[in-house]
């Protein structure tokens, strides 16, 4: 099986991953039809798939492809509930970007 990388990112890093799959942990700010706004150190528009069952105010982990407009087409999502430590999630993102060779494949 070929190893692939799905880096953890926040809103700040999206422009470096256009056309690539990423993982985001954030808080669902709003839900509108098949779109959600996720706060992950900045607002990200997520285009949801039919399997997404999110709740406004809950934490979410999404894996998806970054579009040219820096929105994300969601491939999978996981509702994390309301007890998410967002500062810890953001710290993990920062560590993975400081030590890319440990966390990412070329």
N, CA, C and O atoms as a DFTB+ gen file, in Angstrom:
424 C
 N C O
     1  1       0.844      -1.179       0.000
     2  2       0.000       0.000       0.000
     3  2       0.890       1.243       0.000
     4  3       1.861       1.317       0.753
     5  1       0.562       2.195      -0.826
     6  2       1.339       3.420      -0.935
     7  2       1.004       4.366       0.215
     8  3      -0.166       4.578       0.532
     9  1       2.026       4.928       0.831
    10  2       1.832       5.887       1.918
    11  2       1.458       7.248       1.337
    12  3       2.093       7.737       0.403
    13  1       0.427       7.840       1.901
    14  2       0.029       9.181       1.484
    15  2      -0.054      10.076       2.707
    16  3      -0.198       9.606       3.836
    17  1       0.036      11.343       2.464
    18  2       0.022      12.312       3.547
    19  2      -1.287      13.089       3.554
    20  3      -1.744      13.563       2.514
    21  1      -1.878      13.214       4.723
    22  2      -3.044      14.076       4.923
    23  2      -2.681      15.011       6.072
    24  3      -3.026      14.744       7.223
    25  1      -1.987      16.102       5.765
    26  2      -1.501      16.969       6.837
    27  2      -2.631      17.654       7.593
    28  3      -3.672      17.993       7.029
    29  1      -2.395      17.845       8.872
    30  2      -3.314      18.624       9.702
    31  2      -3.050      20.095       9.421
    32  3      -1.900      20.533       9.404
    33  1      -4.118      20.856       9.202
    34  2      -3.962      22.280       8.916
    35  2      -5.025      23.087       9.642
    36  3      -6.030      22.554      10.112
    37  1      -4.775      24.374       9.719
    38  2      -5.773      25.350      10.140
    39  2      -5.997      26.276       8.949
    40  3      -5.379      26.103       7.898
    41  1      -6.856      27.232       9.108
    42  2      -7.171      28.180       8.034
    43  2      -5.909      28.834       7.473
    44  3      -5.815      29.069       6.268
    45  1      -4.960      29.121       8.323
    46  2      -3.735      29.805       7.931
    47  2      -2.922      29.058       6.881
    48  3      -2.247      29.684       6.064
    49  1      -2.977      27.734       6.894
    50  2      -2.143      26.919       6.018
    51  2      -2.826      26.503       4.708
    52  3      -2.176      25.910       3.847
    53  1      -4.105      26.795       4.542
    54  2      -4.848      26.285       3.384
    55  2      -4.216      26.643       2.041
    56  3      -4.190      25.816       1.129
    57  1      -3.705      27.870       1.911
    58  2      -3.171      28.288       0.614
    59  2      -1.975      27.455       0.159
    60  3      -1.641      27.465      -1.026
    61  1      -1.330      26.741       1.066
    62  2      -0.201      25.876       0.707
    63  2      -0.641      24.490       0.251
    64  3       0.189      23.688      -0.177
    65  1      -1.944      24.197       0.337
    66  2      -2.416      22.841       0.055
    67  2      -3.543      22.789      -0.972
    68  3      -4.328      21.841      -0.967
    69  1      -3.642      23.773      -1.843
    70  2      -4.681      23.780      -2.879
    71  2      -4.522      22.532      -3.746
    72  3      -3.433      22.230      -4.234
    73  1      -5.638      21.812      -3.928
    74  2      -5.633      20.602      -4.732
    75  2      -5.196      19.358      -3.984
    76  3      -5.118      18.279      -4.571
    77  1      -4.910      19.491      -2.698
    78  2      -4.442      18.354      -1.894
    79  2      -5.422      18.066      -0.763
    80  3      -6.219      18.920      -0.376
    81  1      -5.344      16.848      -0.245
    82  2      -6.182      16.463       0.889
    83  2      -5.545      16.926       2.190
    84  3      -4.328      16.861       2.363
    85  1      -6.391      17.393       3.101
    86  2      -5.944      17.867       4.405
    87  2      -6.913      17.389       5.486
    88  3      -8.018      16.931       5.193
    89  1      -6.476      17.506       6.742
    90  2      -7.325      17.221       7.896
    91  2      -7.445      18.503       8.721
    92  3      -6.448      19.173       8.990
    93  1      -8.666      18.832       9.116
    94  2      -8.930      20.049       9.894
    95  2      -9.762      19.679      11.114
    96  3     -10.733      18.929      11.009
    97  1      -9.378      20.207      12.268
    98  2     -10.203      20.110      13.477
    99  2     -10.631      21.524      13.824
   100  3      -9.799      22.422      13.947
   101  1     -11.936      21.716      13.982
   102  2     -12.449      23.042      14.309
   103  2     -13.853      22.972      14.849
   104  3     -14.400      21.891      15.066
   105  1     -14.433      24.137      15.063
   106  2     -15.782      24.249      15.616
   107  2     -16.746      24.634      14.506
   108  3     -16.458      25.529      13.711
   109  1     -17.887      23.962      14.451
   110  2     -18.911      24.278      13.463
   111  2     -19.586      25.580      13.888
   112  3     -20.235      25.645      14.932
   113  1     -19.422      26.614      13.064
   114  2     -19.995      27.924      13.368
   115  2     -21.417      28.003      12.824
   116  3     -22.347      28.364      13.545
   117  1     -21.579      27.659      11.533
   118  2     -22.910      27.667      10.920
   119  2     -23.063      26.493       9.970
   120  3     -22.092      25.980       9.414
   121  1     -24.312      26.087       9.802
   122  2     -24.686      25.060       8.827
   123  2     -25.752      25.659       7.930
   124  3     -26.721      26.245       8.411
   125  1     -25.569      25.508       6.614
   126  2     -26.541      26.031       5.662
   127  2     -26.585      25.072       4.481
   128  3     -25.702      25.103       3.624
   129  1     -27.603      24.221       4.430
   130  2     -27.708      23.250       3.345
   131  2     -26.532      22.304       3.355
   132  3     -26.272      21.632       4.353
   133  1     -25.811      22.250       2.229
   134  2     -24.662      21.351       2.140
   135  2     -23.340      22.075       2.391
   136  3     -22.282      21.614       1.962
   137  1     -23.407      23.220       3.092
   138  2     -22.213      23.966       3.455
   139  2     -22.169      24.209       4.954
   140  3     -23.198      24.361       5.612
   141  1     -20.960      24.240       5.470
   142  2     -20.744      24.583       6.871
   143  2     -19.577      25.552       6.932
   144  3     -18.682      25.521       6.088
   145  1     -19.597      26.405       7.935
   146  2     -18.443      27.253       8.217
   147  2     -17.801      26.684       9.469
   148  3     -18.440      26.541      10.512
   149  1     -16.519      26.362       9.338
   150  2     -15.743      25.755      10.420
   151  2     -14.712      26.764      10.895
   152  3     -13.961      27.310      10.088
   153  1     -14.669      27.018      12.205
   154  2     -13.647      27.892      12.770
   155  2     -12.451      27.039      13.164
   156  3     -12.504      26.291      14.140
   157  1     -11.377      27.157      12.403
   158  2     -10.122      26.454      12.689
   159  2      -9.021      27.505      12.606
   160  3      -8.265      27.552      11.635
   161  1      -8.939      28.346      13.633
   162  2      -8.005      29.465      13.661
   163  2      -8.277      30.403      12.490
   164  3      -7.357      30.967      11.897
   165  1      -9.567      30.558      12.169
   166  2     -10.064      31.329      11.036
   167  2     -11.186      30.530      10.402
   168  3     -11.240      29.311      10.563
   169  1     -12.073      31.185       9.689
   170  2     -13.236      30.499       9.116
   171  2     -12.912      29.817       7.798
   172  3     -12.257      30.384       6.923
   173  1     -13.391      28.578       7.679
   174  2     -13.222      27.771       6.471
   175  2     -14.606      27.329       6.025
   176  3     -15.393      26.833       6.832
   177  1     -14.908      27.508       4.736
   178  2     -16.157      26.995       4.187
   179  2     -15.935      25.546       3.783
   180  3     -15.001      25.229       3.045
   181  1     -16.807      24.671       4.276
   182  2     -16.713      23.244       3.969
   183  2     -17.936      22.828       3.165
   184  3     -19.068      23.059       3.589
   185  1     -17.711      22.217       2.010
   186  2     -18.784      21.685       1.170
   187  2     -18.990      20.236       1.593
   188  3     -18.157      19.371       1.321
   189  1     -20.105      19.988       2.257
   190  2     -20.353      18.695       2.908
   191  2     -20.836      17.635       1.926
   192  3     -21.442      17.936       0.898
   193  1     -20.547      16.385       2.278
   194  2     -21.110      15.263       1.529
   195  2     -22.372      14.792       2.255
   196  3     -22.691      15.286       3.336
   197  1     -23.076      13.853       1.666
   198  2     -24.353      13.398       2.245
   199  2     -24.195      12.669       3.576
   200  3     -25.144      12.588       4.356
   201  1     -23.015      12.145       3.836
   202  2     -22.788      11.399       5.076
   203  2     -22.473      12.304       6.269
   204  3     -22.411      11.827       7.403
   205  1     -22.277      13.587       6.032
   206  2     -21.920      14.512       7.108
   207  2     -23.135      14.805       7.985
   208  3     -24.181      15.237       7.502
   209  1     -22.972      14.561       9.273
   210  2     -24.020      14.850      10.257
   211  2     -23.399      15.712      11.350
   212  3     -22.962      15.210      12.386
   213  1     -23.371      17.009      11.102
   214  2     -22.727      17.940      12.018
   215  2     -23.758      18.761      12.763
   216  3     -24.908      18.874      12.341
   217  1     -23.328      19.336      13.885
   218  2     -24.189      20.193      14.686
   219  2     -23.478      21.506      14.944
   220  3     -22.295      21.516      15.283
   221  1     -24.188      22.614      14.788
   222  2     -23.611      23.921      15.078
   223  2     -23.171      23.955      16.537
   224  3     -23.903      23.523      17.428
   225  1     -21.971      24.471      16.770
   226  2     -21.423      24.557      18.121
   227  2     -20.573      23.363      18.511
   228  3     -19.854      23.420      19.509
   229  1     -20.639      22.285      17.748
   230  2     -19.843      21.092      18.043
   231  2     -18.496      21.156      17.339
   232  3     -18.310      21.883      16.364
   233  1     -17.582      20.385      17.857
   234  2     -16.290      20.224      17.198
   235  2     -16.431      19.227      16.071
   236  3     -17.316      18.372      16.088
   237  1     -15.549      19.342      15.090
   238  2     -15.592      18.446      13.946
   239  2     -14.176      18.193      13.445
   240  3     -13.312      19.069      13.496
   241  1     -13.963      16.988      12.965
   242  2     -12.742      16.683      12.228
   243  2     -13.178      16.399      10.802
   244  3     -14.024      15.536      10.569
   245  1     -12.602      17.124       9.841
   246  2     -12.926      16.865       8.446
   247  2     -11.652      16.515       7.682
   248  3     -10.572      17.037       7.959
   249  1     -11.810      15.635       6.731
   250  2     -10.762      15.328       5.772
   251  2     -11.346      15.681       4.420
   252  3     -12.439      15.239       4.068
   253  1     -10.609      16.481       3.665
   254  2     -11.130      16.891       2.375
   255  2     -10.077      17.531       1.504
   256  3      -8.930      17.721       1.909
   257  1     -10.498      17.858       0.298
   258  2      -9.612      18.449      -0.701
   259  2      -9.782      19.963      -0.715
   260  3     -10.906      20.465      -0.736
   261  1      -8.669      20.690      -0.703
   262  2      -8.691      22.149      -0.689
   263  2      -8.940      22.660      -2.107
   264  3      -8.201      22.333      -3.036
   265  1      -9.982      23.462      -2.258
   266  2     -10.344      24.066      -3.537
   267  2      -9.536      25.339      -3.765
   268  3      -8.982      25.896      -2.818
   269  1      -9.461      25.814      -5.035
   270  2      -8.732      27.056      -5.322
   271  2      -9.220      28.273      -4.531
   272  3      -8.440      29.191      -4.276
   273  1     -10.503      28.292      -4.139
   274  2     -11.027      29.416      -3.346
   275  2     -10.792      29.220      -1.842
   276  3     -11.325      29.967      -1.022
   277  1      -9.987      28.204      -1.491
   278  2      -9.610      27.849      -0.122
   279  2     -10.762      27.289       0.701
   280  3     -10.673      27.233       1.927
   281  1     -11.840      26.874       0.044
   282  2     -12.873      26.095       0.720
   283  2     -12.418      24.638       0.661
   284  3     -11.432      24.317      -0.002
   285  1     -13.130      23.772       1.349
   286  2     -12.766      22.353       1.373
   287  2     -13.955      21.510       0.939
   288  3     -15.067      21.679       1.440
   289  1     -13.710      20.599       0.001
   290  2     -14.707      19.606      -0.383
   291  2     -14.520      18.424       0.558
   292  3     -13.515      17.718       0.484
   293  1     -15.484      18.210       1.439
   294  2     -15.361      17.216       2.489
   295  2     -15.494      15.802       1.925
   296  3     -16.449      15.487       1.214
   297  1     -14.515      14.956       2.259
   298  2     -14.552      13.551       1.897
   299  2     -15.075      12.717       3.060
   300  3     -15.808      11.749       2.859
   301  1     -14.692      13.101       4.284
   302  2     -15.223      12.435       5.475
   303  2     -15.238      13.433       6.630
   304  3     -14.454      14.381       6.668
   305  1     -16.149      13.194       7.563
   306  2     -16.263      14.083       8.717
   307  2     -16.606      13.276       9.957
   308  3     -17.203      12.202       9.879
   309  1     -16.216      13.816      11.101
   310  2     -16.481      13.167      12.374
   311  2     -16.880      14.242      13.380
   312  3     -16.110      15.165      13.644
   313  1     -18.085      14.122      13.942
   314  2     -18.547      15.045      14.975
   315  2     -17.795      14.709      16.258
   316  3     -17.832      13.567      16.717
   317  1     -17.113      15.695      16.840
   318  2     -16.302      15.485      18.043
   319  2     -16.995      15.915      19.328
   320  3     -16.420      15.794      20.409
   321  1     -18.224      16.416      19.225
   322  2     -18.941      16.864      20.414
   323  2     -18.505      18.255      20.834
   324  3     -17.902      18.992      20.054
   325  1     -18.815      18.608      22.074
   326  2     -18.575      19.977      22.538
   327  2     -17.359      20.126      23.445
   328  3     -17.026      21.241      23.846
   329  1     -16.696      19.033      23.773
   330  2     -15.560      19.102      24.705
   331  2     -14.222      19.019      23.974
   332  3     -13.380      18.187      24.311
   333  1     -14.028      19.863      22.990
   334  2     -12.805      19.848      22.197
   335  2     -11.862      20.940      22.701
   336  3     -12.283      22.074      22.928
   337  1     -10.603      20.596      22.872
   338  2      -9.580      21.572      23.254
   339  2      -8.961      22.109      21.962
   340  3      -8.023      21.523      21.422
   341  1      -9.497      23.231      21.473
   342  2      -9.052      23.782      20.190
   343  2      -7.625      24.304      20.253
   344  3      -6.911      24.263      19.251
   345  1      -7.199      24.790      21.402
   346  2      -5.811      25.259      21.511
   347  2      -4.854      24.077      21.371
   348  3      -3.778      24.223      20.790
   349  1      -5.227      22.919      21.891
   350  2      -4.406      21.716      21.725
   351  2      -4.391      21.276      20.259
   352  3      -3.339      20.928      19.723
   353  1      -5.557      21.290      19.616
   354  2      -5.636      20.915      18.202
   355  2      -4.761      21.837      17.356
   356  3      -4.068      21.372      16.452
   357  1      -4.788      23.140      17.641
   358  2      -3.954      24.094      16.900
   359  2      -2.468      23.875      17.191
   360  3      -1.632      24.029      16.301
   361  1      -2.140      23.516      18.432
   362  2      -0.741      23.248      18.781
   363  2      -0.219      22.029      18.022
   364  3       0.933      22.017      17.590
   365  1      -1.053      21.011      17.858
   366  2      -0.659      19.827      17.090
   367  2      -0.357      20.217      15.644
   368  3       0.618      19.744      15.060
   369  1      -1.191      21.075      15.072
   370  2      -0.952      21.558      13.703
   371  2       0.410      22.238      13.624
   372  3       1.190      21.962      12.713
   373  1       0.695      23.116      14.564
   374  2       1.969      23.841      14.541
   375  2       3.153      22.889      14.651
   376  3       4.138      23.048      13.931
   377  1       3.074      21.916      15.530
   378  2       4.171      20.950      15.693
   379  2       4.367      20.142      14.418
   380  3       5.504      19.904      14.009
   381  1       3.281      19.718      13.785
   382  2       3.425      18.917      12.569
   383  2       4.043      19.731      11.437
   384  3       4.718      19.170      10.574
   385  1       3.822      21.041      11.428
   386  2       4.427      21.873      10.383
   387  2       5.871      22.234      10.705
   388  3       6.657      22.491       9.793
   389  1       6.233      22.256      11.972
   390  2       7.621      22.513      12.355
   391  2       8.499      21.286      12.116
   392  3       9.706      21.411      11.913
   393  1       7.884      20.097      12.142
   394  2       8.631      18.840      11.997
   395  2       8.010      17.996      10.895
   396  3       7.623      16.851      11.131
   397  1       7.911      18.554       9.692
   398  2       7.246      17.887       8.571
   399  2       7.833      16.521       8.255
   400  3       7.094      15.613       7.875
   401  1       9.115      16.356       8.400
   402  2       9.736      15.077       8.041
   403  2       9.255      13.934       8.925
   404  3       9.302      12.774       8.515
   405  1       8.801      14.241      10.112
   406  2       8.284      13.209      11.012
   407  2       6.844      12.848      10.679
   408  3       6.443      11.694      10.828
   409  1       6.053      13.837      10.226
   410  2       4.627      13.653      10.059
   411  2       4.131      13.517       8.625
   412  3       2.989      13.111       8.412
   413  1       4.956      13.845       7.642
   414  2       4.475      13.862       6.265
   415  2       5.356      13.010       5.364
   416  3       6.551      12.841       5.608
   417  1       4.744      12.485       4.333
   418  2       5.467      11.730       3.308
   419  2       5.639      12.622       2.095
   420  3       4.792      13.467       1.806
   421  1       6.736      12.428       1.393
   422  2       6.955      13.182       0.157
   423  2       6.329      12.464      -1.017
   424  3       6.408      12.944      -2.148
